[in-house]
């Protein structure tokens, strides 16, 4: 439902900022832990997203910070290149976003197939669920998606026979249960964000009953910052690392701009300027890179909470960054009592929401090609990695579009002394086998006229094949094949 357009008041933005802060706090910490980096780095990204990006033009109501959708890629990156290189990658991605925004290419991200984006999010969700299932049992997850799948039976067996792992899993499962059931409570009860309630309850249960569950490791806000130096940029000479930079840029930009489009549908306020929003995200990621923090995107969960809480101006998202800064500066020890299993439960729940299970069946019935692209993208990410999976999805989307647009209708008319073959539509190499199969069935003892006047497009491969067929088709003593050219040939 659209948020009504009302005159802004400081009270509305102040209240909304507190709600967004309470939603963002457990997610910032949880994404950092899932990414394999110090928890404080998630808070730093949230602070930059609020205090800096919150002031910049683009989208006035969406909120930026660390996203669960990038946790998988960050974890892979840190495991491959190390935490020290993460800042360089995030900085390079931010500078690339700034360049794309300055070139006014932000709006073109909306041209990316929705099926690819949904498949990307679904793939992220699957990998996130599998990885955090291990964290819920205080176990270490294998590196690849197939290894995570293969290790599930052993994880179940070890959890069932290990009291410590079973206790941790119970905490994580209880967290998921609270998140699922919270939205079923009366409206007044839901004023407090579900992730905060779930994590707080899990923390209290572990403390009261003395359960042996692993806690978040605290290193301190200042100690977690790692300013990158000039020598770190030498890593960009690695070609494989440049591929990772492109993956960060593509995923962070697409998620942010799709989130902006979704937030625009939630309110009647000013619309998003996509190029400026892309540049704002670039500024944020550049600063996060300089600080060695996590990459940021606009996050739909926090943004929707901001709109629903009554935010009217940028002040709400800037204030939410201030609350994160105050918490990190004044209460850092509070992070050390949070069970890792509880944060894993929050991310398992977030991962489940990324997988469009309910939408897949209707999509299959109405747009089967889109469903195939979505599913293939998700599975490719699960089996390979984020970057390769998205490339496979984009390639499939292009092939699907090319196949659907290259439709050719063939009509054969038998006249007194000639067989007329009429082609209409778009003749491309993708439809060439069908066209040639039809032409090969024509009798060779009759004259043939090939009518191409109904074609809107005739590519070089088809023209060459048709020319060769016309030259060799007539039997001896039969007139050559006559060809009627397209009215407006596209050659």
Residue pairs with C-beta under 8 A, 6 or more apart in sequence:
1 266
2 265
2 266
2 267
2 268
3 266
3 267
3 268
3 269
3 307
3 308
3 310
4 268
5 267
5 268
5 269
6 312
7 312
8 312
8 313
9 312
10 315
12 310
12 311
12 312
12 316
13 311
13 312
13 313
13 315
13 316
13 319
14 315
14 316
14 319
15 309
15 310
16 306
16 309
16 310
16 311
16 316
17 311
17 315
17 316
17 317
17 318
17 319
17 320
17 322
17 323
18 319
18 320
18 323
19 191
19 193
19 305
19 306
19 309
20 63
20 302
20 305
20 306
20 309
20 311
20 316
20 317
20 320
21 319
21 320
21 323
21 324
21 327
22 192
22 193
22 196
23 193
23 195
23 196
23 301
23 302
23 305
24 46
24 63
24 65
24 302
24 320
24 324
25 196
25 324
25 327
26 195
26 196
26 198
26 199
26 338
26 343
26 346
27 42
27 65
27 66
27 68
27 195
27 299
27 301
27 302
27 346
27 350
28 42
28 43
28 45
28 46
28 65
28 66
28 324
29 39
29 42
29 43
29 216
29 335
29 338
29 343
30 42
30 68
30 343
30 344
30 346
30 347
31 42
31 66
31 67
31 68
31 70
31 71
31 294
31 347
32 38
32 39
32 40
32 41
32 42
32 43
32 66
32 294
33 39
33 42
33 135
33 216
33 340
33 343
33 344
34 68
34 71
34 75
34 128
34 131
34 132
34 135
34 343
34 344
34 347
35 41
35 42
35 66
35 70
35 71
35 74
35 75
35 78
35 294
36 74
36 75
36 78
36 79
37 74
37 78
37 83
37 86
37 294
38 217
38 219
38 224
39 216
39 217
39 218
39 335
40 218
40 219
40 220
40 221
40 223
40 224
40 328
40 332
40 335
41 224
41 292
41 293
41 294
42 65
42 66
42 294
43 221
43 324
43 327
43 328
44 221
44 224
44 225
44 288
44 291
44 293
44 294
44 328
45 65
45 66
45 288
45 293
45 294
45 295
45 296
46 65
46 66
46 321
46 324
47 321
47 324
47 325
47 328
48 284
48 287
48 288
48 291
48 293
48 296
48 321
49 63
49 64
49 65
49 284
49 296
49 317
49 321
50 63
50 64
50 65
50 317
50 318
50 319
50 320
50 321
50 322
50 324
51 318
51 321
51 322
51 325
52 283
52 284
52 287
52 321
53 64
53 280
53 281
53 283
53 284
53 296
53 317
54 63
54 64
54 314
54 317
54 318
54 320
54 321
55 314
55 318
56 276
56 279
56 280
56 283
57 273
57 276
57 277
57 280
58 260
58 272
58 273
58 274
58 276
58 277
58 278
58 279
58 280
58 281
59 260
59 263
59 264
59 272
59 273
59 277
59 298
60 269
60 270
60 313
60 314
61 263
61 266
61 267
61 269
61 303
61 306
61 307
61 311
61 314
61 316
61 317
62 256
62 259
62 260
62 263
62 272
62 277
62 298
62 299
62 300
62 303
62 306
62 317
63 298
63 299
63 302
63 303
63 305
63 306
63 317
63 320
64 256
64 280
64 281
64 284
64 296
64 297
64 298
64 299
64 317
65 296
65 297
65 299
65 302
66 294
66 295
66 296
67 252
67 255
67 296
67 297
67 299
68 124
68 128
68 347
68 350
68 351
68 354
69 120
69 121
69 124
69 251
69 255
69 297
69 354
70 248
70 251
70 252
70 255
70 294
70 295
70 297
71 124
71 128
71 347
72 124
72 127
72 128
72 131
72 386
73 244
73 247
73 248
73 251
73 386
73 387
74 86
74 294
74 295
75 131
76 143
76 385
76 386
77 85
77 86
77 89
77 244
78 86
79 143
80 244
81 89
81 235
81 241
81 244
83 226
83 292
84 226
84 232
84 292
85 232
85 235
85 241
86 292
86 294
87 226
87 228
87 232
87 288
87 289
87 290
87 291
87 292
87 293
88 228
88 232
88 233
88 235
88 236
88 289
89 241
89 244
89 245
89 248
89 289
89 295
90 248
90 285
90 288
90 289
90 293
90 294
90 295
91 228
91 285
91 286
91 288
91 289
91 290
92 236
92 245
92 289
93 245
93 248
93 249
93 252
93 285
93 289
93 295
94 281
94 282
94 283
94 284
94 285
94 286
94 287
94 288
94 289
95 282
95 286
96 245
96 246
96 249
96 282
97 249
97 252
97 253
97 278
97 279
97 281
97 282
97 285
98 279
98 282
98 283
98 286
99 282
100 106
100 249
100 253
100 278
100 282
101 275
101 276
101 277
101 278
101 279
101 282
102 275
102 279
104 275
105 275
105 278
106 253
106 257
106 274
106 275
106 276
106 277
106 278
106 279
107 274
107 275
109 253
109 254
109 257
109 258
109 274
109 278
110 257
110 258
110 261
110 274
112 254
112 394
113 370
113 373
113 393
113 394
113 397
113 401
114 370
115 370
115 371
115 373
115 374
115 377
115 393
115 397
116 373
116 374
116 377
116 390
116 393
116 394
116 396
116 397
117 254
117 255
117 258
118 356
118 374
119 373
119 374
119 375
119 376
119 377
119 378
119 381
119 393
120 251
120 254
120 377
120 378
120 381
120 386
120 389
120 390
120 393
121 255
121 354
121 355
122 354
122 355
122 356
122 374
122 375
122 377
122 378
123 377
123 378
123 379
123 380
123 381
123 382
123 386
123 389
124 351
124 354
124 381
124 386
125 350
125 351
125 352
125 353
125 354
125 355
126 145
126 351
126 355
126 378
126 381
126 382
127 145
127 148
127 351
127 381
127 382
128 347
128 348
128 350
128 351
128 354
129 348
129 351
129 352
129 355
130 141
130 145
130 148
130 149
130 152
130 382
131 141
131 148
132 141
132 344
132 345
132 347
132 348
132 351
133 141
133 148
133 152
133 155
133 344
133 348
134 140
134 141
134 142
134 148
134 151
134 155
135 141
135 172
135 340
135 341
135 343
135 344
136 168
136 169
136 171
136 172
136 173
136 341
136 344
136 345
136 348
137 155
137 158
137 159
137 165
137 166
137 168
137 169
137 172
137 341
138 164
138 165
138 168
138 213
138 214
138 340
138 341
139 155
139 158
139 159
139 165
141 148
141 151
142 148
142 150
142 151
145 381
145 382
145 383
145 384
146 382
146 383
149 382
158 165
159 165
159 166
159 169
160 166
163 212
164 212
164 213
167 211
167 212
167 213
168 211
168 212
168 213
168 214
168 339
168 340
168 341
169 341
170 211
171 202
171 205
171 206
171 211
171 213
171 339
171 341
171 342
171 345
172 202
172 341
172 342
172 344
172 345
172 348
173 345
174 201
174 202
174 205
174 345
175 198
175 199
175 201
175 202
175 341
175 342
175 344
175 345
175 346
175 349
176 198
176 345
176 348
176 349
178 194
178 197
178 198
178 201
178 202
179 194
179 195
179 198
179 345
179 346
179 349
180 349
182 189
182 190
182 194
182 197
182 198
183 190
183 194
193 305
195 346
198 342
198 345
198 346
199 338
199 342
199 343
199 346
202 338
202 339
202 341
202 342
202 345
203 337
203 338
203 339
203 342
205 211
206 213
206 339
206 342
207 337
211 339
213 339
213 340
213 341
214 339
214 340
214 341
215 336
215 337
215 338
215 339
215 340
216 335
216 336
216 338
216 339
216 340
216 343
217 336
218 332
218 333
218 335
218 336
220 332
221 328
221 329
221 332
225 291
225 292
225 293
226 291
226 292
227 290
227 291
227 292
228 289
228 290
228 292
235 241
236 242
236 245
243 387
244 387
246 387
247 386
247 387
247 390
248 285
248 295
250 390
251 297
251 386
251 390
252 281
252 285
252 295
252 296
252 297
253 278
253 281
255 297
255 298
256 277
256 278
256 281
256 297
256 298
257 272
257 274
257 277
257 278
257 298
259 297
259 298
259 299
259 300
259 303
260 272
260 274
260 277
260 298
261 272
262 300
262 303
262 304
263 272
263 298
263 300
263 303
263 304
263 307
264 271
264 272
266 304
266 307
266 308
267 307
269 312
277 298
281 296
281 297
281 298
284 296
285 295
285 296
288 294
288 295
288 296
289 295
301 350
302 320
306 316
306 317
306 320
309 316
311 317
327 334
355 378
356 363
356 374
360 371
360 374
360 375
363 370
363 371
363 374
364 371
369 400
369 403
369 404
370 400
372 396
372 400
373 393
373 396
373 397
373 400
376 392
376 393
376 396
377 389
377 390
377 392
377 393
377 396
378 389
380 388
380 389
380 392
380 393
381 388
381 389
381 390
382 389
383 389
384 392
402 428
402 430
403 430
405 426
406 425
406 426
406 427
406 428
406 430
406 431
406 457
407 425
407 426
407 431
408 423
408 424
408 425
408 426
408 427
408 431
408 434
408 435
408 455
409 423
409 424
409 425
409 454
410 421
410 422
410 423
410 434
410 435
410 438
411 421
411 422
411 424
412 419
412 420
412 421
412 422
412 438
412 442
413 419
413 420
413 422
414 420
417 446
417 447
418 446
418 447
418 448
418 449
418 482
419 442
419 443
419 446
419 447
419 448
419 449
420 448
420 449
420 451
421 438
421 439
421 442
421 448
421 449
421 450
421 451
422 451
422 453
422 454
423 435
423 450
423 451
423 452
423 454
423 455
424 454
424 455
425 454
425 455
425 456
426 455
426 456
426 457
427 435
427 452
427 455
427 457
427 458
427 459
427 462
428 457
428 459
428 461
428 462
429 459
429 461
429 462
431 462
432 461
432 462
432 465
435 462
435 465
435 466
436 465
436 469
439 466
439 469
439 473
442 448
442 473
444 473
444 474
444 475
444 478
445 475
445 478
446 478
447 474
447 478
447 479
447 481
447 482
448 470
448 473
448 474
448 481
448 482
449 481
449 482
449 483
449 484
450 466
450 470
450 481
450 482
450 483
450 484
451 484
452 458
452 466
452 483
452 484
452 485
452 486
453 484
453 485
453 486
453 487
454 486
455 486
455 489
456 486
456 488
456 490
457 490
458 486
458 489
458 490
458 491
459 490
460 491
463 491
466 483
469 481
470 480
470 481
470 483
471 481
473 481
474 480
474 481
